[in-house]
Amino acid sequence: MTARQVSPRARLAEVERLQVAVIQLARQLGSSYPGDLPRSARTALAAVVKYGPLRVGDLAEREGVGQTAISRTLRHLEADGLVSRSPDPRDGRVWLVDATDRGRTRFLDDRRLLSEQLVTQLHALPEGDLTALLAAAGPLEQMIELTRR
């Protein structure tokens, strides 16, 4: 059967299976993440490193949290010297958040350590499964970006 010939019920079952697998993998990765940053701080720092500088409100929206929650997270990251805030030159009432050099280094070091752990786990997969899994990264990233629009 081609992708177009899959019944809606079978497609739904496949999507539900993928959803459960992605959630379980995210939980496993989150629990084995190096360092002492809470999950909310890790994801906020990752967003600022990847997309920053960001307006505080845009970061809150990207993280799917309210202004109060992101402000609390940012205070923690600022206290650790991982991000800095500055007034938006286009609108002085708004703050921009950017990663400091220390924040970028911390994010990249933690990501590298986690990736090294993952490589060990991935070596246990058959080559074809590993190839398919790694090839899925691009479409998953596209999905994430589409849902943020």
Backbone bond lengths (Angstrom), bond angles and torsions (degrees), N, CA, C in turn:
res aa  C-N    CA-C-N  psi(-1)  N-CA   C-N-CA  omega(-1)  CA-C   N-CA-C  phi
1 M - - - 1.446 - - 1.522 110.08 -
2 T 1.319 116.72 135.59 1.460 120.05 175.02 1.523 108.76 -84.35
3 A 1.315 115.75 173.25 1.459 120.39 -179.01 1.528 111.51 -59.06
4 R 1.324 116.88 -35.10 1.461 120.18 -178.69 1.532 111.85 -75.38
5 Q 1.326 118.16 -19.91 1.455 121.14 -177.79 1.525 113.06 -91.35
6 V 1.320 118.36 -3.18 1.453 121.22 179.21 1.518 108.61 -72.64
7 S 1.313 115.88 133.03 1.463 119.47 -179.17 1.529 109.82 -67.90
8 P 1.329 116.04 153.88 1.472 118.80 178.44 1.531 112.24 -56.85
9 R 1.295 117.84 -37.35 1.466 121.27 -179.95 1.532 110.45 -66.62
10 A 1.334 116.70 -42.84 1.471 120.24 178.56 1.521 110.50 -66.32
11 R 1.342 117.24 -39.92 1.467 120.55 178.52 1.524 110.33 -62.69
12 L 1.330 116.45 -42.75 1.459 120.44 178.81 1.531 110.50 -61.04
13 A 1.306 116.96 -41.97 1.467 120.76 178.81 1.533 110.92 -63.80
14 E 1.325 116.67 -39.94 1.474 120.51 177.72 1.526 111.29 -64.15
15 V 1.334 115.47 -43.55 1.460 120.47 -179.53 1.530 110.40 -65.34
16 E 1.326 117.04 -40.90 1.465 120.26 178.28 1.529 110.71 -63.47
17 R 1.312 116.82 -39.85 1.471 120.99 177.43 1.535 110.41 -63.45
18 L 1.325 116.60 -43.88 1.465 121.18 177.50 1.524 110.43 -61.98
19 Q 1.310 116.59 -44.26 1.461 121.21 -179.80 1.531 111.04 -58.51
20 V 1.302 117.44 -47.95 1.461 121.15 179.92 1.527 110.42 -62.48
21 A 1.325 116.92 -43.13 1.469 120.65 -179.46 1.528 111.03 -63.63
22 V 1.338 117.46 -42.92 1.465 120.79 -179.63 1.527 110.08 -64.75
23 I 1.321 117.42 -43.51 1.462 121.02 -179.86 1.531 110.41 -63.66
24 Q 1.332 116.86 -45.13 1.462 119.56 179.75 1.522 111.61 -64.06
25 L 1.328 117.01 -40.75 1.460 120.43 178.20 1.522 110.39 -64.32
26 A 1.324 117.10 -42.95 1.471 120.70 178.86 1.529 110.42 -60.89
27 R 1.307 117.17 -40.63 1.473 120.03 178.24 1.523 111.15 -65.21
28 Q 1.328 116.19 -44.12 1.465 119.58 178.67 1.525 110.90 -61.51
29 L 1.313 116.29 -45.49 1.462 119.99 -179.79 1.523 110.52 -63.95
30 G 1.321 116.27 -40.62 1.461 120.09 179.41 1.516 112.74 -63.25
31 S 1.320 116.31 -37.53 1.459 118.90 -178.68 1.522 112.55 -77.67
32 S 1.325 117.26 -21.38 1.464 119.05 179.66 1.520 112.14 -101.65
33 Y 1.339 116.61 7.43 1.456 120.98 -178.09 1.520 109.68 -65.46
34 P 1.308 116.79 134.53 1.464 119.50 179.68 1.527 110.72 -70.78
35 G 1.280 116.01 158.66 1.452 120.40 175.23 1.504 112.76 90.06
36 D 1.325 114.52 179.61 1.462 120.99 -172.45 1.523 113.82 -113.97
37 L 1.321 117.67 8.58 1.462 119.63 -179.87 1.521 110.66 -73.46
38 P 1.329 117.12 135.59 1.471 119.22 172.77 1.529 110.03 -62.66
39 R 1.312 116.26 157.06 1.460 121.74 -178.01 1.527 111.86 -54.00
40 S 1.330 117.07 -43.69 1.468 120.21 -178.53 1.535 111.00 -61.80
41 A 1.321 116.83 -37.57 1.467 120.36 178.73 1.526 110.76 -71.30
42 R 1.334 117.16 -38.77 1.474 120.53 178.77 1.516 111.17 -61.98
43 T 1.336 116.42 -46.19 1.463 118.70 -176.64 1.526 111.05 -70.76
44 A 1.333 117.31 -35.97 1.464 120.02 177.33 1.529 109.93 -65.94
45 L 1.319 116.91 -44.41 1.465 120.04 178.50 1.523 110.32 -61.73
46 A 1.330 117.01 -42.16 1.469 120.74 178.89 1.526 110.49 -59.95
47 A 1.328 117.31 -43.31 1.473 120.87 179.78 1.513 111.02 -64.31
48 V 1.325 116.99 -41.54 1.463 120.22 -178.85 1.527 110.09 -68.03
49 V 1.329 117.26 -39.35 1.465 119.90 177.98 1.525 109.93 -64.39
50 K 1.329 116.61 -43.83 1.465 120.42 -175.34 1.528 112.95 -76.10
51 Y 1.333 117.29 -41.22 1.464 120.23 -170.66 1.530 114.56 -115.31
52 G 1.322 118.17 -7.58 1.450 122.68 -171.25 1.509 114.02 -70.39
53 P 1.303 116.25 168.58 1.458 126.04 -2.67 1.535 111.49 -70.00
54 L 1.333 114.24 145.06 1.462 121.91 -177.43 1.517 110.55 -123.59
55 R 1.310 115.42 146.50 1.464 119.63 169.12 1.528 107.64 -66.13
56 V 1.310 115.82 146.95 1.465 120.21 -179.14 1.531 110.16 -56.93
57 G 1.322 117.11 -43.89 1.465 120.81 179.54 1.522 112.71 -63.22
58 D 1.336 116.56 -38.66 1.464 120.06 177.82 1.522 111.08 -66.37
59 L 1.334 116.40 -38.21 1.458 120.05 177.40 1.525 110.27 -65.51
60 A 1.319 117.19 -42.24 1.464 120.84 177.72 1.520 110.52 -59.38
61 E 1.323 116.04 -44.34 1.467 120.51 179.14 1.526 110.65 -64.08
62 R 1.309 116.90 -44.75 1.462 121.76 -179.61 1.529 110.70 -61.47
63 E 1.326 116.46 -36.88 1.463 121.45 -179.19 1.532 112.37 -84.64
64 G 1.319 116.78 -9.58 1.459 120.36 178.83 1.524 112.83 71.35
65 V 1.339 115.95 34.39 1.464 120.73 179.63 1.522 108.81 -131.20
66 G 1.313 115.75 169.75 1.451 120.81 179.07 1.518 111.95 -83.28
67 Q 1.327 114.05 169.79 1.458 122.39 -179.49 1.531 111.62 -58.17
68 T 1.321 117.30 -40.46 1.467 121.02 -178.50 1.520 110.65 -65.10
69 A 1.321 116.62 -45.31 1.472 120.13 -178.41 1.525 110.97 -65.31
70 I 1.325 117.98 -42.66 1.465 118.85 -178.27 1.522 110.02 -69.96
71 S 1.326 118.08 -34.26 1.466 120.44 177.75 1.527 110.87 -63.81
72 R 1.316 116.66 -40.36 1.473 121.46 177.10 1.531 110.00 -62.82
73 T 1.322 116.94 -44.86 1.462 121.77 178.53 1.522 110.55 -62.25
74 L 1.322 116.32 -43.12 1.464 120.14 -179.18 1.525 111.96 -66.15
75 R 1.321 117.33 -36.22 1.469 119.36 176.22 1.526 110.38 -60.07
76 H 1.327 116.19 -41.28 1.469 121.25 178.08 1.534 110.18 -63.14
77 L 1.322 116.87 -46.49 1.463 121.34 -179.37 1.536 111.33 -66.41
78 E 1.325 116.51 -38.07 1.470 120.03 177.31 1.526 110.84 -65.64
79 A 1.326 116.69 -42.78 1.467 120.61 -179.67 1.524 110.70 -61.19
80 D 1.317 116.57 -32.06 1.468 121.28 178.18 1.531 112.42 -85.07
81 G 1.323 117.01 -0.84 1.465 120.96 179.01 1.518 114.10 73.44
82 L 1.346 116.96 23.94 1.460 120.86 -176.05 1.528 113.35 -95.78
83 V 1.329 117.01 -24.43 1.463 121.56 175.89 1.514 108.67 -136.37
84 S 1.316 114.74 161.91 1.465 120.75 173.48 1.523 107.78 -134.38
85 R 1.315 114.53 154.33 1.464 120.93 176.86 1.519 108.55 -115.98
86 S 1.329 114.47 145.30 1.461 120.20 175.48 1.525 108.06 -147.04
87 P 1.328 116.52 154.91 1.470 118.56 178.78 1.528 110.70 -64.29
88 D 1.311 115.32 142.45 1.464 121.14 175.63 1.523 107.64 -69.57
89 P 1.342 117.78 123.56 1.472 119.14 -178.65 1.528 113.13 -62.70
90 R 1.334 117.60 -22.03 1.464 120.85 179.36 1.519 112.46 -85.64
91 D 1.346 116.47 -23.06 1.464 120.94 -178.08 1.526 107.52 -153.28
92 G 1.309 117.14 98.07 1.458 122.55 -175.12 1.519 114.94 -62.50
93 R 1.332 117.70 -11.85 1.465 120.39 177.48 1.527 111.69 -79.69
94 V 1.326 116.12 -13.29 1.465 122.36 -174.22 1.521 109.30 -109.75
95 W 1.322 115.70 143.49 1.461 121.33 178.91 1.514 111.13 -102.82
96 L 1.346 115.45 141.44 1.464 121.98 172.41 1.514 108.39 -103.89
97 V 1.311 115.44 142.35 1.460 121.59 177.84 1.513 107.79 -113.85
98 D 1.331 115.73 133.87 1.453 120.84 177.11 1.520 108.59 -137.71
99 A 1.313 115.15 153.98 1.465 120.11 176.63 1.519 109.18 -77.07
100 T 1.304 115.87 140.19 1.453 120.52 172.32 1.533 107.71 -80.20
101 D 1.315 116.36 170.62 1.466 119.30 174.96 1.523 110.05 -57.64
102 R 1.329 115.56 -41.52 1.475 120.24 177.93 1.535 110.83 -61.67
103 G 1.333 116.51 -40.73 1.468 120.95 179.34 1.517 111.99 -65.05
104 R 1.325 117.02 -43.85 1.472 120.62 178.15 1.532 110.46 -62.51
105 T 1.330 115.55 -44.93 1.463 119.94 179.63 1.521 110.34 -62.03
106 R 1.324 116.76 -44.18 1.468 121.27 -179.94 1.521 110.31 -60.96
107 F 1.327 116.52 -47.91 1.457 120.47 -179.91 1.525 111.02 -60.23
108 L 1.331 116.87 -48.68 1.469 120.58 -177.60 1.528 111.57 -66.02
109 D 1.327 118.00 -39.44 1.468 120.84 177.61 1.528 111.36 -64.36
110 D 1.337 116.48 -46.56 1.469 119.94 179.28 1.523 111.32 -63.20
111 R 1.343 116.39 -41.18 1.465 119.77 179.04 1.521 111.22 -64.02
112 R 1.333 116.47 -40.30 1.464 120.11 178.69 1.536 110.57 -63.76
113 L 1.321 117.68 -43.48 1.468 120.61 178.94 1.526 111.39 -62.15
114 L 1.316 116.40 -43.18 1.461 119.89 178.32 1.526 110.53 -65.65
115 S 1.324 117.14 -40.17 1.467 120.56 178.12 1.518 111.39 -62.76
116 E 1.316 116.93 -39.04 1.465 119.87 177.13 1.522 111.06 -63.03
117 Q 1.327 116.97 -38.82 1.468 120.14 175.58 1.526 110.66 -63.79
118 L 1.330 116.05 -41.93 1.460 120.39 -179.66 1.516 112.45 -65.07
119 V 1.321 117.31 -38.88 1.463 120.75 179.69 1.517 109.93 -57.20
120 T 1.309 116.40 -42.17 1.466 120.31 178.47 1.524 110.58 -60.39
121 Q 1.320 117.26 -44.52 1.460 121.01 179.45 1.525 111.66 -67.39
122 L 1.329 116.31 -39.65 1.464 120.22 -177.45 1.524 112.33 -67.08
123 H 1.323 117.42 -28.70 1.464 120.27 179.12 1.530 112.45 -63.38
124 A 1.316 116.19 -18.10 1.466 120.01 178.80 1.531 112.26 -77.89
125 L 1.328 116.99 -13.91 1.466 120.42 -179.36 1.524 111.07 -83.10
126 P 1.333 116.61 149.40 1.463 119.18 171.13 1.527 109.83 -61.21
127 E 1.314 117.84 149.06 1.462 123.09 -174.47 1.537 112.71 -53.79
128 G 1.313 117.32 -42.56 1.471 120.09 -179.67 1.515 112.05 -64.04
129 D 1.325 116.98 -39.76 1.468 120.86 177.66 1.525 110.73 -66.96
130 L 1.316 116.10 -40.43 1.463 120.34 178.51 1.527 110.32 -62.60
131 T 1.321 116.72 -44.74 1.462 121.06 179.11 1.523 110.79 -60.74
132 A 1.333 117.04 -44.90 1.466 121.22 -179.75 1.528 111.03 -64.61
133 L 1.320 116.17 -42.12 1.460 120.18 -179.79 1.528 111.18 -63.71
134 L 1.311 116.96 -46.25 1.464 120.32 179.85 1.531 111.39 -66.14
135 A 1.319 117.30 -34.22 1.466 120.95 178.39 1.529 111.67 -68.05
136 A 1.319 117.13 -22.65 1.466 121.05 -179.07 1.527 112.48 -74.57
137 A 1.319 118.36 -14.29 1.469 120.80 -177.37 1.530 111.32 -58.58
138 G 1.311 117.70 -45.63 1.463 120.85 -178.82 1.525 112.78 -60.39
139 P 1.329 118.72 -53.27 1.468 119.04 178.02 1.529 113.32 -61.71
140 L 1.322 117.90 -34.66 1.467 119.80 177.55 1.530 110.61 -65.81
141 E 1.326 117.17 -40.80 1.464 120.34 176.96 1.524 110.93 -63.33
142 Q 1.327 117.26 -39.19 1.468 120.95 177.71 1.522 110.46 -62.88
143 M 1.338 116.16 -42.81 1.453 120.23 178.24 1.517 111.30 -60.15
144 I 1.316 116.70 -44.06 1.458 120.96 -179.51 1.521 110.28 -60.63
145 E 1.316 116.40 -45.70 1.473 119.58 -179.79 1.534 111.81 -65.72
146 L 1.334 117.14 -38.06 1.465 119.84 179.23 1.516 111.96 -64.63
147 T 1.331 116.85 -36.29 1.464 119.00 -178.87 1.526 112.05 -76.18
148 R 1.322 117.67 -13.28 1.475 120.88 179.74 1.512 111.92 -89.99
149 R 1.292 118.03 -5.02 1.480 120.58 -177.95 1.494 111.13 -88.31
